[in-house]
Amino acid sequence: MNAADLLAALESSWLGTYMREAPFGFVPAEIAHILALTLVFGSIAMVDLRLVGVAALRQPVSTLTRELLPITWIAFAVAVLSGSLMFLAKASGYYYAFEFRMKMLLIVLAGVNMIAFHLGPYRSIQNWDAQLAPPREVRIFGLISILIWISVIFFGRFIGFALEMAPPR
Amino acid sequence: MFRSLADWMASTPISLAFQNALWVIPTSQSIHLVAIGIVFGAAVILNLRLLGIGRSTRRVSELFDTLLPWLWGGLTVLLLTGIVQTFAEPARQLKTPHFLWKMVMVLVVAIVTFLFQKSVRRHKAQWDAAAANPAAGKLFALVTLSLWVGIIVCGRMIAYVWERYE
């Protein structure tokens, strides 16, 4: 089975057909996706802005991450679930769209950036946790993270304009 | 209700320029989404703390001082990109009831938040000393969270219903 067959099978599956045709298929999934993605971005941005040294400077970084990361992960799970449902509605349309591929690539890069941060400067967090301006290395990780996530949002929104037979934008 | 306004706006040079530049709408919508992330993120973090849900141990007045400037700044960006989108597609926005409901909810949530922010500043000591979460804070949190979700839902619904009202 090649990619085209698999995509066609996903689209013609019961769930794919439902997501494409039912009045309560695509619309609630997209609304859930927006509520979730804004929370993923909002919570990550708050931490990144602290790492860069522009916001919430009175809080140690560890206080912020402890408070915000549960929100990030719950919202991310909802975004992945709702995004997967939207994907089923027109799997091949998404799969071949440049914007969709860029979005997926950037999410992977955000993950790599996060892992590198945890293996790198995060190990010595006790040295800079409460510093008003964290070390340059930390600030660069924060800046890269927020730029990646802003790009994810842009490519995500442009998918809606790129797909043929696109959902209403 | 705003049909004649929509028709007039559609004929203005700025609207015609936006209609002809295909990148304007998706770019403005993307910035709009980034700003929703900041505003909704700030509102959820603040309101979870007021409801006593989650791990936040920050003082209420401190949370307001940290988050509210971002909320107002984000709201300003939302207003500006919203104006761009309304000039780019006047009929889509101004003829759709969901747009009107959204604007009413934005106005209400902005006024309620402004008044609550003033009250927290005035009674800083009581808010920070409160051992349990005060009922007034919980009420504010439930009302504004519902409004923010309603605003986002109506905003997206415009895309699905506007052609019915054109």
Interface residues (C-beta under 8 A of the other chain):
Chain A: V27 E30 I31 I34 L35 L37 T38 L39 V40 F41 G42 S43 A45 M46 A55 A56 R58 Q59 T63 R66 E67 L68 P70 I71 I150 I153 F154 G156 R157 F158 G160 F161 P167 P168 R169
Chain B: I25 P26 T27 Q29 S30 L33 V34 I36 G37 I38 V39 F40 G41 A42 V44 I45 L48 G54 R55 S56 T57 R58 E62 T66 W70 V149 I152 V153 R156 M157 A159 Y160 E163
